[in-house]
Amino acid sequence: MKKAVSIIIACYLLCASIFSANALSENEIYQKQTSDLTIQDATITQKISTGLIAITDELLKKYDYNSDGVISILDTTIIQKYAAGIKREIPTKSTKPTATKLELNTYDIILGIGEKFKLSAKCDVGNAKIEFESSSECVSVSNDGIITANSKGTAVITVKANGLSKQCNVSVWNAPTKVNLNYSSMTIGSEEQATLKEVTDYGTYAHSDNLKWTSDNQNVITITKTMIMLLLQGR
């Protein structure tokens, strides 16, 4: 009799240690709600996990507490813990937020060989995982959306997030060997402005984001990223 009691106590301590070890991970993963689960529910899940009871959609909905699509010993352990009074709450199944909008900063782009461009994606689910994929080796794209033009050709960059997808068409031209301006000289009055544009050799391209504009006299001429020249003073 003493031996039987010792075995029962040992089994109880073993179960309690298992329950305690799982508590932290469940607290981190699940939201909680009050539950009146009994040991009978744990027995049902045990029989399902061993194939003694055929699983149904109704049972899966009721007992799949870790939301992995099956009823396993993990679900049984969770129920045993709450039934034994170690915890009196049961985790609710987490619901994944549904995205309804995915937007890109551009949907068509031309790059010269060797150029890079940052393709940005905005999803209305803030923590959505965004994935980028290129359809051709002529264009590569990194995990954070950096497009690199590797060789002449075309590619489609597919962006996915929470079940939504958008595409960006990329054309790669030869890189320019020289760059000219649409004006070689000009005269403008004080506080007037004019637009300069780059002109590359035939069949080549350089994206405006990759061009660098400078003035040798910032006190007289300021050049912005949009290629606007502003005469501040003098000539």
N, C-alpha and C positions, 0 to 999 in steps of 0.2 A: 504493500500500500504506500509506504514512504517513497519507494522508487517511482511509483506512478505519479505521486504528487510532485516529485522533483522534476520528472519529465515534463509535466504540465507547466510548472513554473518556468522551466528553461525555454519551452516553446513560446510562452507569453512574453518573456524578456526578449527573445529573438525577434518576434513580430513587432514589439514596441520599438526596438532599435531600427528596424526597417522603416516603420512609419516615420520615426523622427528624422531619419536620413533623407526621406523624400520631401519633407515639409518645406524646406527652403526653396527648392526648385519649383514647386507648385505655387508657392506664394509669389514668386517672380513671374510666372507664366500666366496665371489665371486671375480673373476677378472672382469674387466669392458671393455666394448667396446661401441662405439658411436651407438646410435639408434634413429630412427625416429618414434617411436610408437605414436599412436594417441588414443584418448578416445574411438574410435570405437573398437580398439583391447581390451581395458578393458571391453567394453560391451560384446564382444564375449566371453571372459573368464567368465564373470558373468553368461551368459546364459548356458555355458558348466557346470559350477559348480553347477547350480540349475537344470540341466537336460533338459533345453529347447532346447539345441543343442546337438546332439549325438557326443561323442568324437571319433576322428579318430587318426590314427598314425601320420598323417601329422599335425593335430592340437596339439597333445601332444608334438611333436618335436618342434613346433614353440612357444608354450606358457607355457610349464612346466619349469619355470625359477628356481625353487628351487630343481629341479631334484628328486622329491619324487614319480614320476610315476603317478601322478594325476594332474588335473587342479583344483585348489581350490581358495578360496577368497584371499589367500596369493599371488598367482600369479596376481590376479586382482589388489591388492593393489600396488604391484611392478610396474605394467604397468601404473596405474593411477598416480603414483608419477612422472614417467618420462614424461608421456603425459602432465602433468600440469606444467612441466618446473622446478619442484623442484630438479630433477636430470636429466642430459641429457645423461646418460650412462645406459646400461642395463647389468645385470650380465650374463656372459657366463656360460654355464653348465660345471662344473668341471669334468675333466676326470681322472679316477683312474689309476695310473701307473700300467702297466702289468708286473708281475714278470715272468721271464723265467728260473730262476735257484734257487734252494733251496738245500743247502748242510748241512749235519750233521757232527759232529766231530767223530762219530762212528755209525755203523749200526748193530753191534752185540756186546753184552757185557755179561759177567758173573759177578755176585756179590754174596757175602755171605750175609746171613740174617743180617739185621741191617746196612749194608753198604749203602753209598750214592754215587752218581755220577752225575756230572754236564753234561747234554746233551745240547750241544750248536748247534744252527741253524743259518745259514747265508743265507740271501735272497738278491738278487741283487736289490731289492727295499728297500732303506735304512730305511724308516719309516714303513715298513710293520708290521702288527700285527701278532705275532707268537703265535700259540696255541699248547698246548701239551695235549694228552689224552692217558690214559692207558686202555688196553683191559681186565685187570684182577686186582683183589684186592690184589694179591700177590706183586704187584709193584704199587706204587703211584708216581705221578709226579706233581710237583708244577707248577705255572704259569710261572716261570722263568726257568723251565727245570731241576730242581733238582729231580733225580730219587732216590727213597728209596725202598730198598728190604725188604718187610714186612714178607714174608713167602716163603717156598720152592715152586717152580713152574716156569712157563714161562708166559711172557706177551709181547705184542707188543705196543710200544709207537708210536703213530701217531702224526706227527708234520705237522701243516698246516700254510700256509702263502700266501695270495693273490691268492687263487685258486690252489696253488700247495700243494703237500703233500709228505712226506717221512716217512719211518718207521724204527724203531730200535728194534731189537729182544733182549729181556732181559731174561736171565736164572738166577734163584736164587737157590743157593746151601746152604747147612747148613754152618753156620759160623765155622771157625776152633776153636778147643779147644787147639791146640798147633801149634807152628811154629818152624820148624827146618831149617837148612841151608844145602846146598849141600856140604859144607866143614866145618869140625869142627876145622881145623887148616890148615895153608899153609905158605910157605916161598916164598917170591918174592924179586927180586933185586931192587936196587934203580931206581926209575922212571918207574918201570914196573907196569903193571896193570893186574887185574884179575876180573872175574865176579862171584859174589855171587848170588845165587837164593834161594828163600824161598821154603820150602817144607811143606805143611800143611797135616794134617791127612786125611785119605782116605775119599772121598766123600764130602770134604769141599773145600771152596774157599775163597781167600782174593784178592781183586783187587789191582794191583800194585800201583794205585793212593792213596790207603788208607794205604799203608805200610810206616812205618817210620824207616829209617836207620840212625844209629848213630855210631860214633867212640869215644872210650874213650881217644884217643890221636890224636887230629886233626893235631898236628905237624908232625906226622908220617904217619897216614893213613887218607885219605879223601874218604868218600863214597858219591856218587852222587845219584840222584833219580833213575837213570838207573842201580843202583846196581854195579857200577864200582868202584873198589878199586884202589887208586893211592898211591904208596909208595913215599913219598916226600923226606925222609931222614932216615937213620938208619934202624933198623930192629925191 
